[in-house]
């Protein structure tokens, strides 16, 4: 097991590379999409984006991340003693009609294929994605964690506000879209769209040497913002894997989200999918409760026995990356940095201890 660290687009600089390395990370998971275009999201404290009903901001311009751009960033990362392990999430500007089954679906499928080829040429082994219409939604910010540390969670209600036209996955891809909302479709229809995506992209990913890693729905509810969800119970991951059997059809395994699910068991799910060698990387975070009532907390205070998770991973010879993902904001200057440093210290000590047993 390797200790990784996640960085947002605006954090790709020397300060954050050094911070990640000082925390003990050897690998990076990078968000190339800029989620912070909405004024509700504050880049200054580096917290996770919220954005509420207005979304996280504007999607990209429809262009691809070029090989030159990726290689430049990779060289900077390598120069600080780190390896670039994964890109997390596809820019909605190049795949919104794949998600929505829109008129540009075929055209955009060719764009995503080319993006995967470029990622492979850059030597980045994993591309994480979230096949979701509403994206991460329905959460609130409160002092949910130990000692009143600010974090996110749900308190019994789900956002039922329809997603407006021109928005998908929390990002605005068309500011001039006609009035109206994204129609509510069935779960089966969304699964059909995913099957189309996997059938088209997986052979390209195999050739490019890139693993496609699917994130579960966060929060894991059957519907959010009048749109269906795909992976909101642990066994639904198996359906995704079975849609296109391939070593390159993998999972971005979020422990917090799995634990929030109303059915199943986070330990059984960890065992099931790590035993199949289907986990590309892990969001190593903890929560208390289940949807629609849960809160994200410090890594050592939640419902999940994190050492039990590590034992399962070790038994199944998991050799991937663990990253801290979300952390509560600590009451000090640099609240995000303090929260991340706490999580990374815990994770490094836990990995070392498991490795010595």
N, C-alpha and C positions, 0 to 999 in steps of 0.2 A: 504494500500500500504506500502511496505517495501523498505528500501533503501539498495541496494546491491552494490557489487564492484567486478570487474573481475580481476583475476590474471593469468598471464602466468605461465607455469610450473617452470621456473627458479626463480620465485618470491615467491615460497611457503616457506617462512621463517619468522622469528619473525619480521624483519624490516617491511615487507609488511603487515603482519597481523596487526601490530600496526598502520601502516599508514591508512589502511582501517578503522579500528575502530576509529581512531582519526578524520577521515573525516565524521563519523556518520553512517557508514555502520553497519548493523546487520547480513547480509548474504553475502556469497561469491559464485560467479560463477567461476569455475576453468577450465583452459585449460590444460588438461593432456598431449596433444600432444605438442612436442617441435618444434615450427615453425622456430627456429632461427639457423638452421644448415648451412645456406648459409651465406657467408661472407658479402653479401649485407645487411643483417639484423644485427642490432647492439643491443645486449642485454644490453649494458652499459647504454643506455638512456631509455630502456624499452618501446620504441615506438612500434606501431603495425608493423608486418612484411610486407615487400614489395616484394623483391625477383625477380621481373620482370620475364623475360622469363625463367630463370634458376630455378625458383621455390623458395620455402622457405627453403628447406633443405631435409634431408633424413628422411623418415618415420621410424617407430619403427621396431623392429626385428620380429614382428608377434606374440609376446607374449601378454597376457592379463594383465591389471592392477589387481593385486591380491587383495583379500579381506583384507589381512594383510596390504598391502601397503595403501589401501584406508582408513582403520580404523586408521592407524598411523597418516596420514595426517589429518583426521577428528578430532582426539584427540587434535592435535596441534591447529587446527582452533578453536575448542570449548574452548581450554585453554585460548584463547585471546578474549573470549566473543562473538564469531561469530558462525554462523551456515553455514554448507556446503549445499547450495541449489541445485546446478546443476554442472554437467560436460558439457563443451561445446566442441563438436566435437569428432568423432570417429577416431582412428588412421587409416590412409589409409592402413597400412600394414595388417590389418585384414579384410578390406572390399573393396579393390580395384577391385576385380573381381565381386563384387555385383554391383558396379557403372558401370563397363565396360562390364558386362554380359560375363565374362571370364570363363575359364574351372574350376576354383576353387570356383565358386559362391556358390555351395551348402555347401562345406566344410567351407567356410568363414561365411556363414549364421549361422552355428552352433557356430562359434567363437563369433559372435556378440550377439547371444542369450545368451551365457554363460556370456559375459561381462555385459549384461543388468541384468542378475540374480545376479551377484556379486555386481553391483551398488545398486541394491535393498536391498541386504543383508547388505550393508554398511549404509543403511538408507539415501541415497542421492536420493531425489525425482524426479529429472529431468535429462534427457540426451538430450542435444541439438545436432543437426546434420545439415549438409549442403549437400544435395544430388546433387552434382555438379561435372562435369568432369574437368573443368578448374579452379574452385574455384574462389577466389577473385583475379581479374586480371584487366589489362588495366588502372590502376591508376597511377598518377604521383604525385610527392612531390614538393610543391611550397609554398611560403608565402601567402596562400589563405585566412587566417582568419584575423580578426581585428588587426590592428597595425603591420601587417606583420608576424604574428605568422605562423609558418610552419605547413602545414596540407596536406591532400591528396585530389585528385579530378580527374576529366576528362576534357580535353580540345578538344572535338570534334572528337577524333579518338579512335577506338577500336583495341586492339591487335588482329591481325588475324594470328599470328604465330601459326602453329599447335602444339598441345601438343605432345611431343615425347613419344614413347613407354617407359614404365617403370615409367611414371609419371602420377599421377592423383591428382586433388584437390591441386595443387601446391607442392606436396610432391613426392620425388623420392622413389618408393618402390622397384625398381629393377635397380641397377646400371649397370647391364650386359644385359639389354634387347636388343633385335636385333634392328638394324637400322629401322627407320620408324616412323610413327606418329599414334596417336589415330585416328581412322576413324571418319568422320563426320556422325552422324546418325540423324534421324528425331526427332522432338519433341515428336511425339507419341511413338517412341521407348524408349525414356528416361522416359516418363510417365509410360510405361509398366514395366520398370525396377523398378521404384519407387513403383508401385502397388505390384509387387512381394515382395519387401522389407517390405512394410507395412503389407501385409497379413501374412508374416512369423514372423515379430518381434512384432506386436502389441499384439497378445495373450500372448506372453511371458512377455511383459512389463506390461500388466494388472495383470498377476499373481505375478510379482515381485514388483508391486506398484511403477513403474517408468513411468513418462510421457515422451514420445518422442516428442521433440520440433523442428520443421523444420524451418530453417533460409531461408529467401528469397534470391534470387540471388543478389550478390553485385559485380560489378554494375549490375543493372537490365536491361540487354540488351537481345534481342532474341538469339544472338550468341556471344560468346567470345572465341577466340583462336580456331575457326573452330569447336566449339562444341555447341550444343543447351543448352538452359537454361530452367528451370522448372517454377519458380515463379518470373516473371519479370513484372507482372501487379497485382494489388491488388486482383482482382477477382480470380486469379489462386490459391490463398490460399484456397478458398472455394472448388475448385476441389480436392486439396490435402486432405482436411478434409473429403470430401464425398467419397474418395476412400475406406476408412475403418472407418466407424463411430464408435467412441470409445472415452471415456473420456481420454484415454491415447494417442490419436493421436492429438497432440497440435502444437502450433506455438511458435517459438522464434521470437518475433515481433520486428523488427528493424525499428524504426521510420524514421531514415535517409534514409534507403534503400527504404521504402515505399514512402517517399516524392520525391525521385529521379525518380520514375516511371512516364512514360509519360502519362498514363491514370489514371483515378480514382482520389480519394481524400483521403488524409491521415486521415482526421477526420472521414469520412464515414467508412473507413476501420477499424479504431480504434473502432468505435461504433459497427460495424458489428461483429467483432471477439471477442471483450470483452463481448458483449451481449450474445454470444454463450458460454462464459466461455472457450474459446479455446486458450487463451494466457497464456503460462507457465511463461514467463518472457519477459521483454522489454529492448531493447537497446535504452536508452533515449539520443539520439543525434540529432543535428540539421544540416541542409545543406542549401545551396543557389543554386537554379537551378535544372535542370533535365538532365538525360542522353541524349546525351553524353557530356553535358556541365554542370558540377556541381562542387561545392567545399564544403568540410566539414569545419564547422566553430564552433565558440563558441556556447554553448547551448542557449545563449540569443540573438544571432544576425542573426539566419537563417530565412527561410521562414515559419517554423512551429511555431504556437502559442502554446508553451508548456503548458501554463496554461489552454488553451482550451482542450488539450489532457487530462490533469489531471482531468478536470471537467467531461469529458466523462467517464473516467475510474471510477471516484467516483460514478457517476450516475449508472453505470453498476455493481457496487459492486466488482470491481477488487481488489483482495487481494494478488496479486503476487509481484514480485520483479522488481524494476527498477535499472538498472546499467548504468553508463555513457558511456561505450564502448569507441569509439575513442574520443580523444580530441586534439585540436591544441597544438603544442609545444611552451611554453612561453619562452621569451628571458631572461633566467636567469639560474643559476645553478639549476640542477634538473628540467629541462624543462617539462618532462613528469609528474613529481609529482605536479608541479605548475598547469599545465593544468587540471589534475585530481582533485586537491583540489578545484580549481575554480568551476568545474562542480558539484562536490559533495556539495559544499556550496550552490550553486544555487538550486540544487535538494532538499536538505534538507529543505531549507527555503520555497520552493514552496510546498512541501508535507505538511509541518506544516501549511502553510497558507490555503491550500485547506481543510485540516482536521479541521480547526477552523471555516470554513464557514458553 
